[in-house]
Amino acid sequence: MSYRITLEIPDKAFSILRNRPDKFARELLEAALCKWYEQGKISQSKAAEIAEISRYEFLEILKKHDVNPFQYTPSDLDAEVNL
């Protein structure tokens, strides 16, 4: 199942960003997935599933957006080291 969401974006936004509407929509989805992953709301696997790409491809998107692929806090690392 999927849902269609309609956003009204001025035409000049596409020319400023030098993107076609379909490419803009894809970049918007990728940016949202990266942010949700960074916030710990979704996993890499779930993000890849939503984007209909492989996990490896999602890792490349994280790299493009300068998002660290490792979701460890200092306390997580400390707990793991002190097992």
Backbone as XML, in Angstrom:
<?xml version="1.0"?>
<chain id="A" units="angstrom">
  <residue number="1" name="MET">
    <atom name="N" x="0.838" y="-1.169" z="0.000"/>
    <atom name="CA" x="0.000" y="0.000" z="0.000"/>
    <atom name="C" x="0.889" y="1.240" z="0.000"/>
  </residue>
  <residue number="2" name="SER">
    <atom name="N" x="0.462" y="2.249" z="-0.687"/>
    <atom name="CA" x="1.176" y="3.521" z="-0.672"/>
    <atom name="C" x="0.159" y="4.651" z="-0.700"/>
  </residue>
  <residue number="3" name="TYR">
    <atom name="N" x="0.615" y="5.812" z="-0.302"/>
    <atom name="CA" x="-0.231" y="7.001" z="-0.259"/>
    <atom name="C" x="0.402" y="8.082" z="-1.110"/>
  </residue>
  <residue number="4" name="ARG">
    <atom name="N" x="-0.420" y="8.900" z="-1.704"/>
    <atom name="CA" x="0.069" y="10.029" z="-2.488"/>
    <atom name="C" x="-0.127" y="11.276" z="-1.641"/>
  </residue>
  <residue number="5" name="ILE">
    <atom name="N" x="0.949" y="12.051" z="-1.477"/>
    <atom name="CA" x="0.896" y="13.301" z="-0.737"/>
    <atom name="C" x="1.176" y="14.419" z="-1.733"/>
  </residue>
  <residue number="6" name="THR">
    <atom name="N" x="0.347" y="15.420" z="-1.727"/>
    <atom name="CA" x="0.507" y="16.535" z="-2.653"/>
    <atom name="C" x="1.065" y="17.739" z="-1.915"/>
  </residue>
  <residue number="7" name="LEU">
    <atom name="N" x="2.154" y="18.278" z="-2.431"/>
    <atom name="CA" x="2.760" y="19.487" z="-1.885"/>
    <atom name="C" x="2.720" y="20.564" z="-2.948"/>
  </residue>
  <residue number="8" name="GLU">
    <atom name="N" x="2.404" y="21.771" z="-2.546"/>
    <atom name="CA" x="2.445" y="22.882" z="-3.485"/>
    <atom name="C" x="3.790" y="23.581" z="-3.338"/>
  </residue>
  <residue number="9" name="ILE">
    <atom name="N" x="4.580" y="23.507" z="-4.386"/>
    <atom name="CA" x="5.918" y="24.097" z="-4.401"/>
    <atom name="C" x="5.986" y="25.038" z="-5.594"/>
  </residue>
  <residue number="10" name="PRO">
    <atom name="N" x="6.377" y="26.291" z="-5.355"/>
    <atom name="CA" x="6.433" y="27.256" z="-6.463"/>
    <atom name="C" x="7.378" y="26.791" z="-7.572"/>
  </residue>
  <residue number="11" name="ASP">
    <atom name="N" x="7.018" y="27.095" z="-8.806"/>
    <atom name="CA" x="7.844" y="26.739" z="-9.959"/>
    <atom name="C" x="9.281" y="27.223" z="-9.819"/>
  </residue>
  <residue number="12" name="LYS">
    <atom name="N" x="9.460" y="28.419" z="-9.261"/>
    <atom name="CA" x="10.809" y="28.970" z="-9.172"/>
    <atom name="C" x="11.715" y="28.142" z="-8.261"/>
  </residue>
  <residue number="13" name="ALA">
    <atom name="N" x="11.136" y="27.349" z="-7.361"/>
    <atom name="CA" x="11.966" y="26.485" z="-6.504"/>
    <atom name="C" x="12.734" y="25.479" z="-7.354"/>
  </residue>
  <residue number="14" name="PHE">
    <atom name="N" x="12.123" y="24.980" z="-8.395"/>
    <atom name="CA" x="12.787" y="23.997" z="-9.260"/>
    <atom name="C" x="13.917" y="24.635" z="-10.066"/>
  </residue>
  <residue number="15" name="SER">
    <atom name="N" x="13.700" y="25.853" z="-10.526"/>
    <atom name="CA" x="14.759" y="26.503" z="-11.287"/>
    <atom name="C" x="15.913" y="26.918" z="-10.377"/>
  </residue>
  <residue number="16" name="ILE">
    <atom name="N" x="15.612" y="27.349" z="-9.163"/>
    <atom name="CA" x="16.662" y="27.723" z="-8.215"/>
    <atom name="C" x="17.502" y="26.494" z="-7.870"/>
  </residue>
  <residue number="17" name="LEU">
    <atom name="N" x="16.843" y="25.366" z="-7.635"/>
    <atom name="CA" x="17.543" y="24.138" z="-7.266"/>
    <atom name="C" x="18.035" y="23.368" z="-8.484"/>
  </residue>
  <residue number="18" name="ARG">
    <atom name="N" x="17.666" y="23.840" z="-9.670"/>
    <atom name="CA" x="18.053" y="23.190" z="-10.927"/>
    <atom name="C" x="17.638" y="21.718" z="-10.950"/>
  </residue>
  <residue number="19" name="ASN">
    <atom name="N" x="16.383" y="21.494" z="-10.590"/>
    <atom name="CA" x="15.841" y="20.133" z="-10.547"/>
    <atom name="C" x="14.504" y="20.060" z="-11.257"/>
  </residue>
  <residue number="20" name="ARG">
    <atom name="N" x="14.238" y="18.905" z="-11.806"/>
    <atom name="CA" x="12.910" y="18.612" z="-12.331"/>
    <atom name="C" x="12.036" y="18.207" z="-11.145"/>
  </residue>
  <residue number="21" name="PRO">
    <atom name="N" x="10.732" y="18.360" z="-11.230"/>
    <atom name="CA" x="9.860" y="17.989" z="-10.113"/>
    <atom name="C" x="10.019" y="16.541" z="-9.649"/>
  </residue>
  <residue number="22" name="ASP">
    <atom name="N" x="10.207" y="15.595" z="-10.560"/>
    <atom name="CA" x="10.348" y="14.194" z="-10.148"/>
    <atom name="C" x="11.649" y="13.975" z="-9.370"/>
  </residue>
  <residue number="23" name="LYS">
    <atom name="N" x="12.722" y="14.634" z="-9.810"/>
    <atom name="CA" x="13.996" y="14.510" z="-9.108"/>
    <atom name="C" x="13.919" y="15.212" z="-7.749"/>
  </residue>
  <residue number="24" name="PHE">
    <atom name="N" x="13.261" y="16.353" z="-7.707"/>
    <atom name="CA" x="13.067" y="17.081" z="-6.459"/>
    <atom name="C" x="12.318" y="16.213" z="-5.448"/>
  </residue>
  <residue number="25" name="ALA">
    <atom name="N" x="11.263" y="15.543" z="-5.893"/>
    <atom name="CA" x="10.477" y="14.674" z="-5.003"/>
    <atom name="C" x="11.341" y="13.542" z="-4.449"/>
  </residue>
  <residue number="26" name="ARG">
    <atom name="N" x="12.183" y="12.979" z="-5.289"/>
    <atom name="CA" x="13.071" y="11.899" z="-4.845"/>
    <atom name="C" x="14.075" y="12.417" z="-3.807"/>
  </residue>
  <residue number="27" name="GLU">
    <atom name="N" x="14.654" y="13.582" z="-4.062"/>
    <atom name="CA" x="15.604" y="14.164" z="-3.120"/>
    <atom name="C" x="14.937" y="14.515" z="-1.794"/>
  </residue>
  <residue number="28" name="LEU">
    <atom name="N" x="13.701" y="14.949" z="-1.864"/>
    <atom name="CA" x="12.941" y="15.259" z="-0.656"/>
    <atom name="C" x="12.735" y="13.996" z="0.185"/>
  </residue>
  <residue number="29" name="LEU">
    <atom name="N" x="12.380" y="12.899" z="-0.466"/>
    <atom name="CA" x="12.213" y="11.625" z="0.228"/>
    <atom name="C" x="13.533" y="11.175" z="0.856"/>
  </residue>
  <residue number="30" name="GLU">
    <atom name="N" x="14.609" y="11.243" z="0.092"/>
    <atom name="CA" x="15.917" y="10.826" z="0.611"/>
    <atom name="C" x="16.338" y="11.675" z="1.804"/>
  </residue>
  <residue number="31" name="ALA">
    <atom name="N" x="16.109" y="12.980" z="1.740"/>
    <atom name="CA" x="16.470" y="13.871" z="2.850"/>
    <atom name="C" x="15.660" y="13.522" z="4.099"/>
  </residue>
  <residue number="32" name="ALA">
    <atom name="N" x="14.384" y="13.250" z="3.916"/>
    <atom name="CA" x="13.541" y="12.874" z="5.056"/>
    <atom name="C" x="14.019" y="11.561" z="5.669"/>
  </residue>
  <residue number="33" name="LEU">
    <atom name="N" x="14.325" y="10.582" z="4.838"/>
    <atom name="CA" x="14.799" y="9.293" z="5.346"/>
    <atom name="C" x="16.116" y="9.445" z="6.101"/>
  </residue>
  <residue number="34" name="CYS">
    <atom name="N" x="17.020" y="10.260" z="5.570"/>
    <atom name="CA" x="18.297" y="10.503" z="6.256"/>
    <atom name="C" x="18.059" y="11.141" z="7.619"/>
  </residue>
  <residue number="35" name="LYS">
    <atom name="N" x="17.185" y="12.117" z="7.679"/>
    <atom name="CA" x="16.909" y="12.798" z="8.943"/>
    <atom name="C" x="16.261" y="11.841" z="9.938"/>
  </residue>
  <residue number="36" name="TRP">
    <atom name="N" x="15.312" y="11.056" z="9.492"/>
    <atom name="CA" x="14.648" y="10.100" z="10.395"/>
    <atom name="C" x="15.635" y="9.053" z="10.891"/>
  </residue>
  <residue number="37" name="TYR">
    <atom name="N" x="16.540" y="8.631" z="10.018"/>
    <atom name="CA" x="17.568" y="7.680" z="10.433"/>
    <atom name="C" x="18.486" y="8.332" z="11.468"/>
  </residue>
  <residue number="38" name="GLU">
    <atom name="N" x="18.912" y="9.557" z="11.190"/>
    <atom name="CA" x="19.803" y="10.285" z="12.092"/>
    <atom name="C" x="19.160" y="10.471" z="13.469"/>
  </residue>
  <residue number="39" name="GLN">
    <atom name="N" x="17.859" y="10.652" z="13.501"/>
    <atom name="CA" x="17.128" y="10.830" z="14.760"/>
    <atom name="C" x="16.823" y="9.503" z="15.453"/>
  </residue>
  <residue number="40" name="GLY">
    <atom name="N" x="17.157" y="8.394" z="14.793"/>
    <atom name="CA" x="16.900" y="7.083" z="15.380"/>
    <atom name="C" x="15.464" y="6.614" z="15.246"/>
  </residue>
  <residue number="41" name="LYS">
    <atom name="N" x="14.699" y="7.238" z="14.360"/>
    <atom name="CA" x="13.288" y="6.878" z="14.171"/>
    <atom name="C" x="13.116" y="5.655" z="13.286"/>
  </residue>
  <residue number="42" name="ILE">
    <atom name="N" x="14.056" y="5.429" z="12.371"/>
    <atom name="CA" x="13.996" y="4.275" z="11.480"/>
    <atom name="C" x="15.388" y="3.670" z="11.345"/>
  </residue>
  <residue number="43" name="SER">
    <atom name="N" x="15.425" y="2.418" z="10.940"/>
    <atom name="CA" x="16.692" y="1.721" z="10.708"/>
    <atom name="C" x="17.135" y="1.918" z="9.258"/>
  </residue>
  <residue number="44" name="GLN">
    <atom name="N" x="18.377" y="1.524" z="8.995"/>
    <atom name="CA" x="18.860" y="1.567" z="7.611"/>
    <atom name="C" x="18.017" y="0.676" z="6.722"/>
  </residue>
  <residue number="45" name="SER">
    <atom name="N" x="17.681" y="-0.492" z="7.234"/>
    <atom name="CA" x="16.889" y="-1.442" z="6.444"/>
    <atom name="C" x="15.515" y="-0.882" z="6.121"/>
  </residue>
  <residue number="46" name="LYS">
    <atom name="N" x="14.866" y="-0.247" z="7.115"/>
    <atom name="CA" x="13.530" y="0.314" z="6.890"/>
    <atom name="C" x="13.603" y="1.483" z="5.907"/>
  </residue>
  <residue number="47" name="ALA">
    <atom name="N" x="14.631" y="2.312" z="6.032"/>
    <atom name="CA" x="14.794" y="3.434" z="5.103"/>
    <atom name="C" x="14.979" y="2.929" z="3.678"/>
  </residue>
  <residue number="48" name="ALA">
    <atom name="N" x="15.808" y="1.908" z="3.527"/>
    <atom name="CA" x="16.033" y="1.330" z="2.196"/>
    <atom name="C" x="14.745" y="0.742" z="1.634"/>
  </residue>
  <residue number="49" name="GLU">
    <atom name="N" x="13.995" y="0.102" z="2.498"/>
    <atom name="CA" x="12.710" y="-0.484" z="2.063"/>
    <atom name="C" x="11.753" y="0.609" z="1.589"/>
  </residue>
  <residue number="50" name="ILE">
    <atom name="N" x="11.651" y="1.684" z="2.358"/>
    <atom name="CA" x="10.755" y="2.792" z="1.984"/>
    <atom name="C" x="11.186" y="3.398" z="0.652"/>
  </residue>
  <residue number="51" name="ALA">
    <atom name="N" x="12.493" y="3.561" z="0.468"/>
    <atom name="CA" x="13.017" y="4.162" z="-0.768"/>
    <atom name="C" x="13.063" y="3.175" z="-1.928"/>
  </residue>
  <residue number="52" name="GLU">
    <atom name="N" x="12.785" y="1.903" z="-1.639"/>
    <atom name="CA" x="12.822" y="0.843" z="-2.648"/>
    <atom name="C" x="14.212" y="0.735" z="-3.286"/>
  </residue>
  <residue number="53" name="ILE">
    <atom name="N" x="15.225" y="0.725" z="-2.403"/>
    <atom name="CA" x="16.613" y="0.570" z="-2.822"/>
    <atom name="C" x="17.286" y="-0.427" z="-1.885"/>
  </residue>
  <residue number="54" name="SER">
    <atom name="N" x="18.521" y="-0.791" z="-2.200"/>
    <atom name="CA" x="19.258" y="-1.694" z="-1.315"/>
    <atom name="C" x="19.791" y="-0.917" z="-0.110"/>
  </residue>
  <residue number="55" name="ARG">
    <atom name="N" x="20.161" y="-1.641" z="0.914"/>
    <atom name="CA" x="20.750" y="-1.003" z="2.096"/>
    <atom name="C" x="22.068" y="-0.328" z="1.713"/>
  </residue>
  <residue number="56" name="TYR">
    <atom name="N" x="22.833" y="-0.958" z="0.847"/>
    <atom name="CA" x="24.079" y="-0.356" z="0.369"/>
    <atom name="C" x="23.806" y="0.995" z="-0.296"/>
  </residue>
  <residue number="57" name="GLU">
    <atom name="N" x="22.777" y="1.056" z="-1.128"/>
    <atom name="CA" x="22.437" y="2.319" z="-1.788"/>
    <atom name="C" x="22.025" y="3.374" z="-0.764"/>
  </residue>
  <residue number="58" name="PHE">
    <atom name="N" x="21.322" y="2.944" z="0.307"/>
    <atom name="CA" x="20.958" y="3.906" z="1.346"/>
    <atom name="C" x="22.206" y="4.422" z="2.063"/>
  </residue>
  <residue number="59" name="LEU">
    <atom name="N" x="23.189" y="3.553" z="2.283"/>
    <atom name="CA" x="24.448" y="4.002" z="2.898"/>
    <atom name="C" x="25.116" y="5.070" z="2.033"/>
  </residue>
  <residue number="60" name="GLU">
    <atom name="N" x="25.028" y="4.927" z="0.721"/>
    <atom name="CA" x="25.581" y="5.934" z="-0.187"/>
    <atom name="C" x="24.826" y="7.260" z="-0.050"/>
  </residue>
  <residue number="61" name="ILE">
    <atom name="N" x="23.525" y="7.188" z="0.146"/>
    <atom name="CA" x="22.722" y="8.402" z="0.334"/>
    <atom name="C" x="23.108" y="9.075" z="1.653"/>
  </residue>
  <residue number="62" name="LEU">
    <atom name="N" x="23.314" y="8.274" z="2.709"/>
    <atom name="CA" x="23.763" y="8.845" z="3.980"/>
    <atom name="C" x="25.075" y="9.587" z="3.786"/>
  </residue>
  <residue number="63" name="LYS">
    <atom name="N" x="25.975" y="8.986" z="3.036"/>
    <atom name="CA" x="27.277" y="9.605" z="2.765"/>
    <atom name="C" x="27.088" y="10.930" z="2.036"/>
  </residue>
  <residue number="64" name="LYS">
    <atom name="N" x="26.224" y="10.939" z="1.037"/>
    <atom name="CA" x="25.957" y="12.144" z="0.251"/>
    <atom name="C" x="25.427" y="13.280" z="1.135"/>
  </residue>
  <residue number="65" name="HIS">
    <atom name="N" x="24.662" y="12.902" z="2.169"/>
    <atom name="CA" x="24.058" y="13.894" z="3.070"/>
    <atom name="C" x="24.876" y="14.111" z="4.347"/>
  </residue>
  <residue number="66" name="ASP">
    <atom name="N" x="26.088" y="13.568" z="4.377"/>
    <atom name="CA" x="26.972" y="13.706" z="5.543"/>
    <atom name="C" x="26.327" y="13.238" z="6.846"/>
  </residue>
  <residue number="67" name="VAL">
    <atom name="N" x="25.640" y="12.103" z="6.779"/>
    <atom name="CA" x="25.025" y="11.509" z="7.969"/>
    <atom name="C" x="25.830" y="10.271" z="8.347"/>
  </residue>
  <residue number="68" name="ASN">
    <atom name="N" x="26.243" y="10.213" z="9.591"/>
    <atom name="CA" x="27.023" y="9.090" z="10.092"/>
    <atom name="C" x="26.166" y="7.820" z="10.059"/>
  </residue>
  <residue number="69" name="PRO">
    <atom name="N" x="26.660" y="6.740" z="9.459"/>
    <atom name="CA" x="25.872" y="5.508" z="9.384"/>
    <atom name="C" x="25.807" y="4.744" z="10.712"/>
  </residue>
  <residue number="70" name="PHE">
    <atom name="N" x="26.592" y="5.163" z="11.687"/>
    <atom name="CA" x="26.612" y="4.484" z="12.985"/>
    <atom name="C" x="25.769" y="5.253" z="13.984"/>
  </residue>
  <residue number="71" name="GLN">
    <atom name="N" x="24.800" y="4.572" z="14.575"/>
    <atom name="CA" x="23.907" y="5.209" z="15.534"/>
    <atom name="C" x="24.296" y="4.836" z="16.964"/>
  </residue>
  <residue number="72" name="TYR">
    <atom name="N" x="25.480" y="5.188" z="17.355"/>
    <atom name="CA" x="25.947" y="4.904" z="18.707"/>
    <atom name="C" x="26.123" y="6.204" z="19.472"/>
  </residue>
  <residue number="73" name="THR">
    <atom name="N" x="25.608" y="6.228" z="20.691"/>
    <atom name="CA" x="25.864" y="7.346" z="21.585"/>
    <atom name="C" x="27.093" y="6.989" z="22.413"/>
  </residue>
  <residue number="74" name="PRO">
    <atom name="N" x="27.706" y="7.955" z="23.067"/>
    <atom name="CA" x="28.839" y="7.630" z="23.934"/>
    <atom name="C" x="28.489" y="6.588" z="25.003"/>
  </residue>
  <residue number="75" name="SER">
    <atom name="N" x="27.289" y="6.648" z="25.541"/>
    <atom name="CA" x="26.894" y="5.650" z="26.558"/>
    <atom name="C" x="26.718" y="4.265" z="25.927"/>
  </residue>
  <residue number="76" name="ASP">
    <atom name="N" x="26.251" y="4.191" z="24.683"/>
    <atom name="CA" x="26.147" y="2.898" z="23.992"/>
    <atom name="C" x="27.526" y="2.281" z="23.833"/>
  </residue>
  <residue number="77" name="LEU">
    <atom name="N" x="28.489" y="3.092" z="23.406"/>
    <atom name="CA" x="29.854" y="2.600" z="23.226"/>
    <atom name="C" x="30.454" y="2.141" z="24.554"/>
  </residue>
  <residue number="78" name="ASP">
    <atom name="N" x="30.232" y="2.937" z="25.606"/>
    <atom name="CA" x="30.746" y="2.594" z="26.922"/>
    <atom name="C" x="30.168" y="1.267" z="27.397"/>
  </residue>
  <residue number="79" name="ALA">
    <atom name="N" x="28.886" y="1.084" z="27.210"/>
    <atom name="CA" x="28.234" y="-0.161" z="27.629"/>
    <atom name="C" x="28.779" y="-1.343" z="26.852"/>
  </residue>
  <residue number="80" name="GLU">
    <atom name="N" x="29.042" y="-1.164" z="25.579"/>
    <atom name="CA" x="29.557" y="-2.248" z="24.744"/>
    <atom name="C" x="31.000" y="-2.599" z="25.104"/>
  </residue>
  <residue number="81" name="VAL">
    <atom name="N" x="31.797" y="-1.601" z="25.397"/>
    <atom name="CA" x="33.198" y="-1.819" z="25.734"/>
    <atom name="C" x="33.328" y="-2.499" z="27.097"/>
  </residue>
  <residue number="82" name="ASN">
    <atom name="N" x="32.435" y="-2.189" z="27.993"/>
    <atom name="CA" x="32.486" y="-2.715" z="29.357"/>
    <atom name="C" x="31.637" y="-3.954" z="29.547"/>
  </residue>
  <residue number="83" name="LEU">
    <atom name="N" x="31.487" y="-4.771" z="28.552"/>
    <atom name="CA" x="30.702" y="-6.009" z="28.663"/>
    <atom name="C" x="31.370" y="-7.026" z="29.525"/>
  </residue>
</chain>
